[in-house]
Every structure is written in C-alpha cells, then in structure tokens.
Amino acid sequence: MNSVGYESIIKSLSNAMAFLKQRQLPSGEFICMVADDETLTLNLREDSSPFITQHILYSLQTANLPTCDNIILKSRKFLALEAWPGGVWRYWSKRHPGSLFIPPTSDDTSCNAFLMNIRGENTRLIRKIILGNRNSDNIYYNWILPRVHHLRYPQTWPALLHIVRSPSKLRLFFRSGHNKPHPEHVDVVVNANVVLFLGENSDTTPAVEWIKQVVESGTEETSDRSYQSKYTLYYALLRCDRAGIRAFDSLKGLITERLAEDLKNPDNMSAMEIAISVLILTEWGSKVPEIRKSVRYLLDAQRPDGSWPIDVFCYGGYNKKTCRFWGSEELVTAFCLEALARYQPFQAHNQQEP
C-alpha cells in the first residue's frame, strides 16, 4: 500500500500533463472557478483570472518536465497580454467585466514580475511601482494605487494615472464587493510574494519581520484575507527559498515540524495541502516517514482524467457567510504534479525505493 514505484509516478505525471493540456484554453489561460460556499459547489461558475495561470506556470517550470514546454509557452503569451500599462496585473482578466473596476494588485504583479525576472526581462519600472506601494511601516499594500512613496519615483506616475483614470469605477469597487475591499489592506502572503519579487534587502526587511512574526505566532489564517491558509504562506516562503532568499531560514524547522504532524492524519487534509506539504518537506531535507505515505496518498487520490479535486485557494474576506471562494482543478493538479516531479530526485537520493 505504501510503496511508491518509479513507474507509478511517471504514469501519474503523464496523466496530469494530459489533463492540463486538454484543459488549457486556446488563449493559454487556465480556468478559475468561484462559488458561494467553501466546498465549491454552491453556484459554482467560471471567473476568469490570470492569477491561476501564473501559479500553474510556476509549478510547471519548477517540475521541469519536457512535455510541459508547449503549455508553458502558451501560458507566457497569455500572461504577457494580460499586463496593463506599467507592467502591472489585475486579479481579473481583461475579458472579465470586473477588470474595468478593479485596480492592480501587488500580489498578481509581484508573482508575474518574478517570472519575468527568471527570464531576464526588464522589470525596473514594475519594481518602482511596487516599492512605492507601501505604508508608513513599510508593509506592502494589496491594491496598487498612487501612494505618498510614489512621489520618489516620477517614472511610475503615468501608469498610476492610468489606474485612477476612472475614479467613479474605483469608488464603486471599494464600496461594494463581498470581501469589503479597502485601499489600505495588507496581507501576509501578498507581502511574501512581494519579497519574492523584490528580494532580500532593506526595502523588504519590515515585511520579512512581519511574516516571521506571523509564522512564529501561528496566526497565518488570520493574517491574510485572501488566502487564510498556512499552507499557502509556507508555499510562498518555499518559493522565496528557491529564489535564494535566506531571511526565512530560521522558520524551516518550525514549519517542517508542523507539516510532518499534519501528515500523520492526511484524511483531514486536501490534496493541495498534502502536495504543498510534500514539496516543503522534501526540499527542506526532512526525512519523516509521512512523506512517502503522503505521496502514495496523492497517487491514490488522482482521478481517471488525470486531475485532483478542486480546493479553495482564495477567499473573499473573513466573513465566510457572505464571501466568495475561488479555486481550480487545474491549479490543484499543477501543485500535485510539481510535488510528484520534485519527489523523484528526493526519493532517489534517500534510496527509499528498492
């Protein structure tokens, strides 16, 4: 039951890739879904967003499978076309009517700009836009709007003026919505993704210290309106670690201990949470027996079409009676594919298989 053979992982990866190829839209986009309940069953419908596609793109690049190349190319083209003046991104895609009302976000912009950095593309203007988008404590805001700090960066003003060209639409957005958005909201995963893009330096030190305090105090779920999950925050920190950011090294032992304990009861976890846990435990050198069992659990949970069940990735605020919930089968499948692909070298190194 607990054996994990090379052939079974290869078959699972092949099936997952076939699913993602089949589900990618001609534009390169992967579908995001939104529902009115946390099980993602009540009034489930499509909600177009580049956010899901950029996360899937990152996972596929990290998995480093040769069969991913065409999907990666199409995803990059889609994301490039979704950029707004100044090189910023909004949560909703340009084909979504809400994109005319919603401002860009530090989260979407930082994640996409980081992918541009990997490819060696110019992100200097984007960097200045993000650097200006912080409060007096030097914590980064969720919503990109003209701020006092932007006065230091005149190059950013044309892009910022484009954002506020329709003030009536912005006012309508911030006065409505299920998540009660506010121009000065700050969230911990958003700041982790900003650190991923900007790197470890004096401009991100306050954000780093706040993130560390949140993890050490165990308040991950109440420090981010949109994510509300320790797993998502830990994954963001894993991405920082992969990028060479050492600021969170002191948290690794605490995080791996928590995840190893969680994996003792995988029935209480979703496939996405298990996949993220496996990724972190394998890459941070943990040799707990739960890793192997969890990989077996993922293999068994894969559905005939190559996918894994949808799970909530984003929340529309803390009030779960009135908010909306976002998720994607494709995104969960990408996380699981990434976990299985990264588990293979870990397994070979530790000689866990006969």
C-alpha positions as CSV (number, residue, x, y, z in Angstrom):
1,M,0.0,0.0,0.0
2,N,2.8,2.5,0.9
3,S,5.2,1.6,-1.8
4,V,5.9,4.3,-4.4
5,G,7.3,2.9,-7.6
6,Y,9.0,4.9,-10.3
7,E,6.5,3.7,-12.9
8,S,3.5,4.8,-10.9
9,I,4.9,8.3,-10.5
10,I,5.7,8.5,-14.2
11,K,2.2,7.4,-15.1
12,S,0.6,9.9,-12.7
13,L,2.7,12.7,-14.2
14,S,1.8,11.8,-17.7
15,N,-1.9,11.7,-16.9
16,A,-1.7,15.0,-15.1
17,M,0.0,16.6,-18.1
18,A,-2.6,15.2,-20.4
19,F,-5.3,16.8,-18.2
20,L,-3.6,20.2,-18.2
21,K,-3.1,20.1,-21.9
22,Q,-6.7,19.3,-22.5
23,R,-8.0,22.0,-20.1
24,Q,-5.8,24.9,-21.2
25,L,-7.8,27.4,-23.3
26,P,-6.6,28.4,-26.8
27,S,-5.5,31.7,-25.3
28,G,-3.2,30.0,-22.9
29,E,-5.4,30.7,-19.9
30,F,-6.3,28.1,-17.3
31,I,-9.8,28.4,-15.9
32,C,-10.5,29.7,-12.4
33,M,-13.8,28.9,-10.6
34,V,-15.7,30.8,-7.9
35,A,-18.5,29.6,-5.7
36,D,-20.6,30.8,-2.8
37,D,-19.5,28.1,-0.3
38,E,-16.3,26.7,0.9
39,T,-17.0,23.3,-0.7
40,L,-17.0,25.0,-4.1
41,T,-20.4,23.5,-5.0
42,L,-22.9,26.3,-4.4
43,N,-23.4,28.4,-7.6
44,L,-20.0,27.3,-9.0
45,R,-19.1,29.3,-12.1
46,E,-16.1,30.4,-14.2
47,D,-14.3,33.6,-13.0
48,S,-11.5,34.4,-15.5
49,S,-8.2,35.4,-13.9
50,P,-4.5,35.4,-14.8
51,F,-3.8,34.6,-11.2
52,I,-4.4,30.9,-11.6
53,T,-2.4,30.7,-14.9
54,Q,0.7,32.3,-13.4
55,H,0.7,29.8,-10.4
56,I,0.4,26.9,-12.8
57,L,3.2,28.3,-15.0
58,Y,5.5,28.5,-12.0
59,S,4.7,24.9,-11.0
60,L,5.3,23.6,-14.5
61,Q,8.6,25.4,-14.8
62,T,9.6,24.0,-11.4
63,A,8.6,20.5,-12.3
64,N,10.9,20.8,-15.3
65,L,9.3,18.1,-17.4
66,P,10.0,18.2,-21.2
67,T,6.3,17.7,-22.0
68,C,5.5,21.0,-20.3
69,D,7.1,23.2,-22.9
70,N,4.1,23.9,-25.1
71,I,1.8,24.6,-22.1
72,I,4.5,27.0,-20.7
73,L,4.9,28.9,-23.9
74,K,1.1,29.4,-24.3
75,S,0.8,30.5,-20.6
76,R,3.5,33.1,-21.0
77,K,1.9,34.6,-24.1
78,F,-1.4,34.8,-22.2
79,L,0.1,36.5,-19.2
80,A,2.1,39.0,-21.4
81,L,-1.2,40.1,-23.0
82,E,-2.8,40.5,-19.6
83,A,-0.3,43.1,-18.4
84,W,-1.6,46.7,-18.0
85,P,0.3,49.9,-18.6
86,G,3.4,50.0,-16.4
87,G,3.6,46.2,-16.3
88,V,1.0,45.6,-13.6
89,W,-1.6,42.9,-13.4
90,R,-5.2,42.8,-12.1
91,Y,-6.8,39.8,-10.5
92,W,-9.5,39.6,-13.2
93,S,-8.5,39.0,-16.8
94,K,-9.2,41.6,-19.5
95,R,-12.1,39.5,-20.8
96,H,-13.7,39.8,-17.3
97,P,-16.1,42.8,-17.0
98,G,-14.8,43.4,-13.4
99,S,-11.3,44.3,-14.8
100,L,-12.6,47.7,-15.7
101,F,-13.3,48.4,-12.0
102,I,-10.6,46.5,-10.0
103,P,-7.2,48.1,-9.5
104,P,-4.0,46.1,-10.0
105,T,-2.7,44.1,-7.1
106,S,0.8,43.8,-5.5
107,D,0.2,40.0,-5.4
108,D,-0.5,39.3,-9.1
109,T,2.1,41.9,-10.2
110,S,4.9,40.6,-8.0
111,C,4.3,36.9,-9.0
112,N,4.3,37.7,-12.7
113,A,7.2,40.1,-12.4
114,F,9.2,37.4,-10.6
115,L,8.6,35.1,-13.6
116,M,9.8,37.9,-15.8
117,N,13.0,38.2,-13.7
118,I,13.6,34.5,-14.2
119,R,13.5,35.0,-18.0
120,G,15.9,38.1,-17.7
121,E,13.2,40.6,-18.8
122,N,13.2,44.2,-17.7
123,T,11.2,44.8,-14.5
124,R,12.7,48.1,-13.3
125,L,9.5,50.1,-13.7
126,I,7.4,47.4,-12.1
127,R,9.9,47.4,-9.2
128,K,9.4,51.1,-8.6
129,I,5.7,50.8,-8.7
130,I,5.8,48.1,-6.0
131,L,8.3,49.9,-3.9
132,G,6.1,52.9,-3.8
133,N,3.0,50.9,-2.8
134,R,3.7,50.6,0.9
135,N,2.5,52.1,4.1
136,S,4.4,54.1,6.8
137,D,5.5,50.8,8.4
138,N,7.0,49.7,5.0
139,I,4.5,46.9,4.7
140,Y,3.2,46.5,1.2
141,Y,-0.4,47.2,0.3
142,N,-2.6,44.7,-1.6
143,W,-4.0,47.2,-4.0
144,I,-1.7,49.2,-6.3
145,L,-2.8,52.9,-6.2
146,P,-1.0,56.2,-6.1
147,R,0.7,56.5,-2.8
148,V,3.0,59.0,-1.0
149,H,6.0,56.8,-1.6
150,H,5.4,57.0,-5.3
151,L,6.4,60.7,-5.2
152,R,10.0,59.3,-5.1
153,Y,9.5,57.6,-8.5
154,P,8.2,60.0,-11.2
155,Q,8.6,57.2,-13.8
156,T,5.6,55.5,-12.2
157,W,3.2,58.4,-12.5
158,P,1.9,57.7,-16.0
159,A,1.0,54.1,-15.0
160,L,-0.6,55.2,-11.8
161,L,-2.6,57.9,-13.5
162,H,-3.9,55.1,-15.9
163,I,-5.1,53.2,-12.8
164,V,-7.1,56.1,-11.4
165,R,-8.4,57.3,-14.8
166,S,-11.9,56.2,-13.8
167,P,-12.3,57.3,-10.2
168,S,-16.0,56.5,-10.1
169,K,-15.3,52.9,-11.0
170,L,-12.7,52.6,-8.3
171,R,-15.1,54.1,-5.7
172,L,-17.7,51.6,-6.8
173,F,-15.3,48.7,-6.4
174,F,-14.2,49.7,-2.9
175,R,-17.7,50.4,-1.7
176,S,-19.1,47.1,-2.9
177,G,-17.9,43.5,-3.2
178,H,-18.2,40.5,-0.9
179,N,-14.8,40.9,0.5
180,K,-15.2,44.5,1.6
181,P,-12.0,45.7,-0.1
182,H,-10.2,48.6,1.3
183,P,-7.3,50.6,-0.3
184,E,-5.1,50.1,2.7
185,H,-5.5,46.4,3.3
186,V,-2.2,44.5,3.9
187,D,-1.9,40.7,3.9
188,V,0.9,38.4,4.8
189,V,1.0,36.1,1.7
190,V,0.9,39.2,-0.5
191,N,3.9,40.5,1.3
192,A,5.7,37.2,0.9
193,N,5.2,37.4,-2.8
194,V,6.5,40.9,-2.8
195,V,9.6,39.7,-1.1
196,L,9.9,37.0,-3.7
197,F,10.0,39.7,-6.4
198,L,12.0,42.5,-4.7
199,G,14.4,40.2,-3.0
200,E,16.0,40.3,0.5
201,N,17.1,43.9,1.1
202,S,16.4,47.0,3.3
203,D,13.2,47.7,1.4
204,T,11.7,44.3,2.4
205,T,13.1,43.9,5.9
206,P,9.9,45.2,7.6
207,A,7.8,42.8,5.5
208,V,10.2,39.9,6.3
209,E,10.0,40.6,10.1
210,W,6.2,40.7,10.0
211,I,6.0,37.4,8.1
212,K,8.3,35.8,10.6
213,Q,6.2,37.0,13.5
214,V,3.0,35.6,11.9
215,V,4.6,32.2,11.4
216,E,6.1,32.0,14.8
217,S,2.8,33.0,16.5
218,G,0.8,30.6,14.3
219,T,-1.6,33.3,13.1
220,E,-1.3,32.6,9.4
221,E,-5.0,32.1,8.8
222,T,-6.0,35.4,10.4
223,S,-3.3,37.5,8.8
224,D,-4.4,37.3,5.2
225,R,-8.0,38.0,4.0
226,S,-7.5,36.3,0.6
227,Y,-5.6,33.1,1.5
228,Q,-6.4,32.2,5.1
229,S,-4.1,29.2,5.0
230,K,-0.7,28.3,6.5
231,Y,0.0,26.0,3.6
232,T,-0.3,28.9,1.0
233,L,2.0,31.1,3.1
234,Y,4.5,28.2,3.6
235,Y,4.5,27.6,-0.2
236,A,5.2,31.3,-0.8
237,L,8.2,31.0,1.6
238,L,9.4,27.9,-0.2
239,R,9.4,30.0,-3.4
240,C,11.4,32.6,-1.7
241,D,13.9,30.0,-0.5
242,R,14.2,28.6,-4.0
243,A,15.0,32.1,-5.2
244,G,17.9,32.3,-2.8
245,I,16.2,34.4,-0.1
246,R,17.7,33.3,3.2
247,A,15.7,35.5,5.5
248,F,13.2,32.8,6.4
249,D,15.8,30.0,7.2
250,S,15.1,30.3,10.9
251,L,11.5,29.2,10.3
252,K,12.2,26.0,8.4
253,G,12.4,23.7,11.5
254,L,9.1,25.1,12.9
255,I,7.3,24.7,9.5
256,T,8.6,21.2,8.8
257,E,7.6,20.1,12.3
258,R,4.1,21.4,11.8
259,L,3.7,19.8,8.4
260,A,5.0,16.5,9.5
261,E,2.5,16.4,12.3
262,D,-0.3,17.3,9.9
263,L,0.6,14.5,7.5
264,K,0.1,11.9,10.3
265,N,-3.7,12.4,9.5
266,P,-3.9,13.0,5.7
267,D,-7.6,12.3,5.7
268,N,-8.0,15.7,7.3
269,M,-6.2,17.4,4.5
270,S,-6.9,18.2,0.9
271,A,-4.8,17.0,-2.0
272,M,-3.5,20.5,-2.4
273,E,-2.4,20.8,1.2
274,I,-0.7,17.4,1.0
275,A,1.1,18.3,-2.2
276,I,2.4,21.6,-0.7
277,S,3.5,19.7,2.5
278,V,5.3,17.1,0.4
279,L,7.1,19.8,-1.6
280,I,8.3,21.6,1.5
281,L,9.4,18.5,3.4
282,T,11.3,17.1,0.5
283,E,13.1,20.3,-0.4
284,W,14.0,21.3,3.1
285,G,15.7,18.0,3.8
286,S,13.2,16.3,6.1
287,K,13.2,12.5,6.1
288,V,10.0,11.9,8.0
289,P,8.1,8.7,7.0
290,E,5.0,10.7,6.4
291,I,6.4,11.9,3.1
292,R,6.4,8.5,1.4
293,K,2.9,7.7,2.7
294,S,1.6,11.1,1.5
295,V,3.0,10.6,-2.0
296,R,1.1,7.3,-2.1
297,Y,-2.0,9.1,-0.9
298,L,-1.6,11.6,-3.8
299,L,-1.3,8.8,-6.3
300,D,-4.4,7.1,-5.0
301,A,-6.4,10.4,-5.0
302,Q,-5.7,11.2,-8.6
303,R,-8.8,10.8,-10.7
304,P,-9.1,8.9,-14.0
305,D,-8.9,12.1,-16.1
306,G,-5.5,12.9,-14.5
307,S,-6.8,15.6,-12.2
308,W,-7.1,16.1,-8.5
309,P,-10.2,17.5,-6.8
310,I,-10.7,21.3,-6.7
311,D,-9.9,23.1,-3.5
312,V,-10.3,26.6,-2.2
313,F,-7.2,28.7,-2.9
314,C,-8.6,32.2,-2.4
315,Y,-11.1,33.7,0.0
316,G,-13.2,36.8,-0.5
317,G,-12.8,38.1,3.1
318,Y,-13.0,36.7,6.6
319,N,-16.8,36.5,6.8
320,K,-17.4,33.1,5.3
321,K,-21.2,33.5,5.4
322,T,-21.1,36.3,2.8
323,C,-17.8,35.9,0.9
324,R,-16.9,34.0,-2.2
325,F,-14.4,31.2,-2.7
326,W,-12.0,30.7,-5.6
327,G,-10.3,27.5,-6.7
328,S,-9.3,25.5,-9.8
329,E,-8.9,21.8,-10.6
330,E,-6.1,22.8,-12.9
331,L,-4.2,24.6,-10.1
332,V,-4.5,21.7,-7.6
333,T,-3.3,19.3,-10.4
334,A,-0.3,21.6,-11.0
335,F,0.6,21.6,-7.3
336,C,0.3,17.8,-7.2
337,L,2.3,17.4,-10.4
338,E,5.0,19.7,-9.0
339,A,5.2,17.7,-5.8
340,L,5.5,14.3,-7.6
341,A,8.1,15.6,-10.0
342,R,10.2,17.0,-7.2
343,Y,9.8,13.9,-5.1
344,Q,11.6,11.7,-7.6
345,P,15.1,13.1,-7.0
346,F,14.4,13.2,-3.3
347,Q,13.4,9.5,-3.4
348,A,16.5,8.5,-5.4
349,H,18.8,10.5,-3.1
350,N,17.5,8.9,0.0
351,Q,17.2,5.4,-1.5
352,Q,13.7,5.0,-0.3
353,E,12.8,2.6,-3.0
354,P,14.3,-0.9,-3.6
